[in-house]
Amino acid sequence: MKIQVLGSGCSTCKKLYEITQKAVAELGLNENVEYITDVQKIVAMGLMQSPILAINDKPAMVGFSSDIEKIKRIIQDNK
């Protein structure tokens, strides 16, 4: 599974990255979370907002959430 957080590099994007890393660890997954700040990759997904949680190169969540349980559900639902 490929897990990515895409964003502009702002504090909100970094926070989603940190929460996503924690969610992956709590789920016991052996996956690395990639943090991408290349705006062109966001545009290539057809999106104009950030941050984005992408799983297997597809947007799974657009916008910020501090709810780790929600992020864990999204990861599990998109395996």
N, CA, C and O of each residue as an XYZ file, in Angstrom:
316
protein
N       0.851     -1.167      0.000
C       0.000      0.000      0.000
C       0.903      1.239      0.000
O       1.915      1.285      0.700
N       0.526      2.214     -0.779
C       1.262      3.474     -0.868
C       0.426      4.563     -0.199
O      -0.697      4.842     -0.619
N       0.988      5.176      0.849
C       0.274      6.204      1.602
C       1.046      7.506      1.471
O       2.243      7.567      1.749
N       0.338      8.551      1.040
C       0.979      9.848      0.835
C       0.127     10.958      1.441
O      -1.102     10.893      1.448
N       0.815     11.975      1.947
C       0.165     13.217      2.328
C       0.747     14.279      1.405
O       1.960     14.485      1.362
N      -0.129     14.947      0.670
C       0.298     15.993     -0.251
C      -0.172     17.336      0.280
O      -1.318     17.483      0.703
N       0.715     18.303      0.253
C       0.348     19.626      0.731
C       1.397     20.651      0.370
O       2.424     20.338     -0.231
N       1.119     21.872      0.747
C       1.988     22.988      0.391
C       3.197     23.117      1.309
O       4.119     23.879      1.016
N       3.201     22.386      2.404
C       4.278     22.500      3.370
C       3.883     23.329      4.576
O       4.713     23.606      5.442
N       2.614     23.729      4.638
C       2.131     24.548      5.758
C       2.007     23.685      7.023
O       2.140     22.462      6.973
N       1.754     24.337      8.134
C       1.667     23.624      9.413
C       0.499     22.627      9.430
O       0.608     21.567     10.047
N      -0.598     22.947      8.773
C      -1.748     22.031      8.714
C      -1.382     20.761      7.950
O      -1.738     19.658      8.366
N      -0.680     20.914      6.845
C      -0.271     19.757      6.047
C       0.698     18.879      6.842
O       0.593     17.652      6.828
N       1.637     19.518      7.529
C       2.603     18.778      8.343
C       1.900     18.032      9.463
O       2.279     16.909      9.795
N       0.879     18.645     10.050
C       0.135     18.000     11.133
C      -0.609     16.760     10.617
O      -0.641     15.733     11.295
N      -1.206     16.853      9.424
C      -1.872     15.682      8.847
C      -0.865     14.570      8.601
O      -1.164     13.400      8.837
N       0.315     14.922      8.134
C       1.377     13.943      7.919
C       1.722     13.238      9.232
O       1.835     12.013      9.268
N       1.889     14.006     10.301
C       2.230     13.427     11.604
C       1.121     12.513     12.114
O       1.395     11.421     12.611
N      -0.128     12.955     11.994
C      -1.258     12.143     12.455
C      -1.362     10.866     11.618
O      -1.656      9.795     12.150
N      -1.122     10.979     10.322
C      -1.188      9.805      9.444
C      -0.098      8.803      9.806
O      -0.344      7.597      9.812
N       1.107      9.291     10.109
C       2.180      8.386     10.532
C       1.782      7.651     11.811
O       2.020      6.450     11.939
N       1.182      8.366     12.748
C       0.746      7.756     14.004
C      -0.356      6.729     13.744
O      -0.357      5.655     14.346
N      -1.290      7.053     12.853
C      -2.385      6.126     12.521
C      -1.841      4.833     11.922
O      -2.300      3.744     12.266
N      -0.867      4.955     11.029
C      -0.247      3.776     10.401
C       0.417      2.917     11.468
O       0.289      1.693     11.448
N       1.123      3.548     12.397
C       1.780      2.803     13.474
C       0.756      2.104     14.362
O       0.936      0.939     14.719
N      -0.316      2.808     14.721
C      -1.346      2.212     15.575
C      -2.060      1.056     14.897
O      -2.523      0.133     15.567
N      -2.155      1.100     13.573
C      -2.776      0.003     12.826
C      -1.821     -1.179     12.664
O      -2.221     -2.248     12.204
N      -0.560     -0.980     13.042
C       0.426     -2.050     12.930
C       0.867     -2.302     11.497
O       1.346     -3.386     11.165
N       0.702     -1.295     10.656
C       1.108     -1.443      9.251
C       2.593     -1.147      9.110
O       3.147     -0.316      9.831
N       3.211     -1.821      8.195
C       4.635     -1.638      7.947
C       4.830     -0.778      6.704
O       5.635     -1.103      5.832
N       4.087      0.321      6.633
C       4.118      1.201      5.466
C       4.774      2.524      5.833
O       4.612      3.017      6.949
N       5.508      3.091      4.901
C       6.040      4.431      5.071
C       5.011      5.428      4.558
O       4.334      5.178      3.561
N       4.900      6.543      5.237
C       4.032      7.622      4.776
C       4.924      8.640      4.094
O       5.875      9.152      4.684
N       4.605      8.924      2.854
C       5.393      9.872      2.065
C       4.764     11.256      2.169
O       3.544     11.395      2.078
N       5.587     12.270      2.358
C       5.104     13.653      2.441
C       5.575     14.392      1.195
O       6.775     14.533      0.961
N       4.626     14.858      0.403
C       4.926     15.495     -0.883
C       4.462     16.940     -0.855
O       3.306     17.224     -0.541
N       5.368     17.854     -1.185
C       5.026     19.279     -1.213
C       5.041     19.841     -2.631
O       4.987     21.056     -2.821
N       5.114     18.964     -3.619
C       5.117     19.389     -5.021
C       3.679     19.707     -5.457
O       2.857     18.807     -5.629
N       3.395     20.991     -5.629
C       2.042     21.425     -5.989
C       1.599     20.812     -7.316
O       0.408     20.574     -7.512
N       2.520     20.557     -8.216
C       2.177     19.958     -9.515
C       1.548     18.570     -9.340
O       0.684     18.177    -10.124
N       1.979     17.834     -8.319
C       1.389     16.511     -8.083
C      -0.046     16.634     -7.592
O      -0.895     15.799     -7.906
N      -0.308     17.686     -6.816
C      -1.683     17.933     -6.350
C      -2.566     18.269     -7.550
O      -3.664     17.731     -7.694
N      -2.085     19.150     -8.398
C      -2.831     19.544     -9.597
C      -3.034     18.339    -10.512
O      -4.099     18.193    -11.113
N      -2.029     17.480    -10.622
C      -2.132     16.292    -11.480
C      -3.239     15.351    -11.010
O      -3.783     14.589    -11.810
N      -3.577     15.397     -9.724
C      -4.677     14.582     -9.205
C      -6.027     15.231     -9.499
O      -7.077     14.662     -9.201
N      -5.990     16.424    -10.085
C      -7.230     17.118    -10.411
C      -7.805     17.880     -9.234
O      -8.991     18.210     -9.224
N      -6.976     18.160     -8.247
C      -7.447     18.837     -7.044
C      -6.777     20.193     -6.896
O      -5.654     20.405     -7.355
N      -7.482     21.096     -6.251
C      -6.947     22.433     -6.039
C      -6.877     22.764     -4.553
O      -6.641     23.913     -4.181
N      -7.080     21.760     -3.706
C      -7.049     21.958     -2.256
C      -5.952     21.096     -1.654
O      -5.493     20.126     -2.256
N      -5.550     21.474     -0.461
C      -4.641     20.624      0.293
C      -4.948     20.819      1.768
O      -5.553     21.832      2.119
N      -4.575     19.935      2.621
C      -3.800     18.726      2.337
C      -4.673     17.610      1.779
O      -5.901     17.639      1.862
N      -3.993     16.637      1.215
C      -4.648     15.473      0.627
C      -4.020     14.224      1.226
O      -2.796     14.113      1.297
N      -4.847     13.294      1.652
C      -4.382     11.965      2.038
C      -4.664     11.073      0.843
O      -5.819     10.858      0.474
N      -3.601     10.555      0.241
C      -3.758      9.697     -0.938
C      -3.301      8.286     -0.589
O      -2.297      8.084      0.094
N      -4.060      7.331     -1.076
C      -3.712      5.929     -0.887
C      -3.686      5.276     -2.252
O      -4.657      5.326     -3.007
N      -2.547      4.658     -2.555
C      -2.330      4.029     -3.858
C      -2.591      5.017     -4.997
O      -3.250      4.696     -5.987
N      -2.055      6.224     -4.826
C      -2.107      7.295     -5.833
C      -3.507      7.844     -6.103
O      -3.721      8.511     -7.115
N      -4.463      7.571     -5.208
C      -5.813      8.110     -5.372
C      -6.190      8.896     -4.118
O      -5.926      8.446     -3.003
N      -6.803     10.063     -4.291
C      -7.205     10.846     -3.116
C      -8.219     10.079     -2.260
O      -9.247      9.624     -2.762
N      -7.924      9.943     -0.982
C      -8.839      9.274     -0.065
C      -9.510     10.279      0.862
O     -10.607     10.038      1.366
N      -8.835     11.420      1.084
C      -9.407     12.477      1.912
C      -8.788     13.804      1.474
O      -7.573     13.918      1.311
N      -9.643     14.793      1.290
C      -9.178     16.136      0.936
C      -9.549     17.058      2.077
O     -10.705     17.105      2.500
N      -8.571     17.790      2.573
C      -8.792     18.665      3.713
C      -8.202     18.065      4.964
O      -7.789     16.905      4.975
N      -8.164     18.853      6.014
C      -7.523     18.437      7.253
C      -8.513     17.807      8.216
O      -9.660     18.240      8.332
N      -8.048     16.782      8.898
C      -8.794     16.203     10.013
C      -7.784     15.831     11.091
O      -6.747     15.233     10.802
N      -8.090     16.185     12.324
C      -7.224     15.793     13.434
C      -7.732     14.510     14.086
O      -7.165     14.048     15.077
N      -8.798     13.934     13.535
C      -9.421     12.730     14.086
C      -8.649     11.493     13.611
O      -8.840     11.019     12.492
N      -7.779     10.984     14.482
C      -6.942      9.844     14.096
C      -7.788      8.611     13.785
O      -7.414      7.813     12.926
N      -8.914      8.443     14.463
C      -9.776      7.284     14.187
C     -10.357      7.372     12.779
O     -10.479      6.355     12.097
N     -10.710      8.559     12.345
C     -11.211      8.750     10.981
C     -10.118      8.407      9.965
O     -10.382      7.748      8.959
N      -8.923      8.847     10.228
C      -7.810      8.576      9.307
C      -7.517      7.079      9.276
O      -7.232      6.533      8.210
N      -7.581      6.412     10.414
C      -7.363      4.958     10.440
C      -8.435      4.240      9.620
O      -8.134      3.298      8.888
N      -9.697      4.692      9.746
C     -10.774      4.068      8.958
C     -10.546      4.267      7.461
O     -10.758      3.351      6.667
N     -10.118      5.453      7.088
C      -9.857      5.730      5.678
C      -8.760      4.822      5.150
O      -8.871      4.276      4.052
N      -7.699      4.661      5.934
C      -6.596      3.782      5.505
C      -7.092      2.356      5.372
O      -6.808      1.695      4.373
N      -7.827      1.870      6.358
C      -8.333      0.494      6.309
C      -9.297      0.278      5.150
O      -9.271     -0.776      4.514
N     -10.136      1.253      4.869
C     -11.125      1.133      3.802
C     -10.515      1.188      2.418
O     -11.153      0.790      1.443
N      -9.282      1.679      2.316
C      -8.646      1.833      1.014
C      -7.457      0.914      0.804
O      -6.608      1.178     -0.048
N      -7.390     -0.169      1.579
C      -6.284     -1.133      1.416
C      -6.340     -1.778      0.065
O      -5.495     -2.614     -0.255
